[in-house]
């Protein structure tokens, strides 16, 4: 294990040790391509859209009412509305870091204006909530089951982490706000305090990272306390069962992620942080084993998690119906958070594989082209054409059948925003010997190894449209460049042009390492075979037996009725998928007429961008 | 169409005209067998259990508080708790009729004691609710979307119908209570009154039948008004969409049942009543067409309806996942109510077929052996062993994985009780020419045709264990005996022994009619081939593609882990089902080990009676 300087990288997760060291937004920049476009739309579309909605929905003005002492009159939004402001602040902080915005930039000014309003609402002892603690409201900490009081603070802490990691010297005051709130949480819920947890995990992961960022072991210990208190039934019974908030068995004893899929992933992420910081190998092993079973048995082919609409929860093992797959966008983001921590701890490529699958097929699916509408849930089979959402309206949670501009429970839009703004942090890592490239995007990487060697290279690629990744070294250095080879990429190869020599080798799934005394201008070319392939389901997954899904590289493909000329319920596979004019085409029989047609498939993340349609990912073989 | 005397038959549904005339509990008696046993347990177990729970949960005492003028303090239960008392009264009334209990019997005294407490809570103008209308409560009719105020009154009306049909001269006062409440509803919601409906259909079907029972056309007209007001959005928007309470499109324009499955069936039942009473053929045609599509595309092989836990609702066409099939017991009962009305109107055997399927596989599945625990939802695939319910506890709605004694929403137990107590009414009907036997059970039938001919016969059968049904004529008369031949019974035959002659003929699916001058002692023997058969799913039902269900006669069979020696997720069909020693045995391969074992299948309604297990109805072919 390598010990790191924990304060440096401008990244969301910076463990004090682990197999891999994260790189910050100042070390890795995405310069274009699939993700670069999404980052641009996130900046131009999503962030202003969220800010406008937080204002017009009254969720940000709630803080003004708190400061004015007039709450609860006029408070708007659900019990967790505060958290959306914090996620927005986190997204802005990463965006400032990503674009290296100046102190007098418009971004900075927007950030500071929101921080001022939040800070004004904080009470002298550090308490901060627009929902509790005043006359006419519930008492502080009186509604831990559903109140989301600590959950909101967890997001405040993550916002502060983003700020301190990107602008450590900023004088806006957010860090102090977070510190005062975290101190209060430690006083109230410490070992001698209330023996209680929040019904929605999040404060744990926020506290752990704030502790890392500020060098406050107390916060990490408090996170560990909260993690350990799960599974003792202190939250009481609810209709969905105690597994809903992971209060049924301890984090150590659980066999798989279960219950509410966002809660489960946030808690698992925090548990991974705690396991790392406390060097608790048995906890880490338990989490890895839970991840294995969850990915094998409780995860959709898209990477989506959560089979149930009713409780937004994981189903039983193998219960993965494509109809009404819930696959909440936020659960996908939570899964990335959890996998990322295990990747940093272990260096194993499987975690980066799932992150890629989830990024392309869940997170990229959510936002509309202009970044101003979103899927909350991500079904794998739409049986009736979706109904366009009113662009001025607020949709109930997951009921919109096409992307909607905002939700009563609007966790997903700011969650997407903070993920896209910080996405470069998930592209590459470093260790003592070199750099590991986990995700392929046009990008530039500049970092310094512990012994002072400077690693600098640029990545060019059309990924995932094509699988050629060309890395050009920008500075002389001896180091190991490790390239992830996705599990689907059988037949991959790597070619190194170095000092006039060309070396070729196979690149089996996992990772391929190239160690060289690299010279500026050397190139490493990874060729990933990106062709359409038919994937059969695991035989234990009853709901898609006798069907196949067509995948292409990291992308799951989908059939949309608009490309089939009939409802997708009519489709039966009648041959192999082929690539034709840059499209994947598959012969499909129409069940009623018996007629066979060649239909184009689209990337799943591109569905419902051309108006109402029916859509399916799994296509029957008969 | 025959015009009937609408006041006579002691039956839940007595249309003024139609293809078939219902027979009352005094005309048809179930004398033993499968359903006779369940009626006995209903009387000895379920009715006392319900009464005790209504008392201990405080739902019946709510009426005492109302009478004492102390509400809302101390009121217990959900907004629809009153309705359970009315369903219990309805069940008791049918039980009194079924057993011909004397006026001084214990059953009668129990009935009257409850009626007294209900009557004492009624307000002078006829209003009756423990939930609304007092200081500290919501105003009358102020919460139609979720308040269930009119819904409760609908059940009051059905209780009164049961009473007036079984004890028309009783002086307990329930009829007057119902009449005063119905008059109030007509004043408040008549053509010149509030243009509104209740969020849960039921008042419509209650009003229509009360109108029939009391000869009050006003009540039928009010039912018609409520039916017609559906689909105009007066209930407003909710997260589940307006189809949840069938307020999305008009009853006439709908293409299938949709939304909440109990609401949908209750409304459709009322619409069928209205169509019949107002001779509205186009409405009847619309309902028949909706029934067709619902049964083809939105109904489980068990007859169960409702695919979603979240909103207890129908899914889209072909969306029938066996995992977490909701298939609420009450939706099955509602489906029987709807089908029965269409059967009376048209005489078509398909409606009786669905009733039989639903009775054996949904309604019979709900109660435990002692009639004191119940399934609320009826999944077709249990992936993890159920957890036994605490016999003293009250379970959240459908979350119990084994039968539970009571629920916070406890609609199902009293719904089962009223259905079993009145079950004989669904066995046979009459027309001008004779009697139609729709359901096979040991029973005796005694009725008089319009022209005075007395039809009397007794039915002996071991159905559904075997398919031999022997009808022995008890009185000389010329009439037509029509016997339903279920759609699955290919190869059925009928043999008539009459006046020393024996006549045999094939009995194709639908119905076989035997017209004779019958003499006492003549017999008609129907042989239904009851053998295990493998049924493939409709190819459009994705969730069970590549699987089969084994059926035997009207019963759907299930595989329980206890008979397989392994989790049912491991099972793959490896041969044909055979009957051996009175059991259906099927060779099954265990997926992990490859080993093949002969496993007994049980009737689905018998599952979870031997402790926790996993269970599935659809078994994969590979």
Interface residues (C-beta under 8 A of the other chain):
Chain A: X238 X239 X240 X241 X308 X309 X310 X315 X316 X317 X318 X319 X321 X322 X323 X324 X381 X383 X384 X396 X397 X399 X539 X540 X542 X543 X544 X545 X546 X547 X569 X591 X618 X620 X622
Chain B: X238 X239 X240 X241 X308 X309 X310 X315 X316 X317 X318 X319 X321 X322 X323 X324 X381 X383 X384 X396 X397 X399 X539 X540 X542 X543 X544 X545 X546 X547 X569 X591 X618 X620 X622
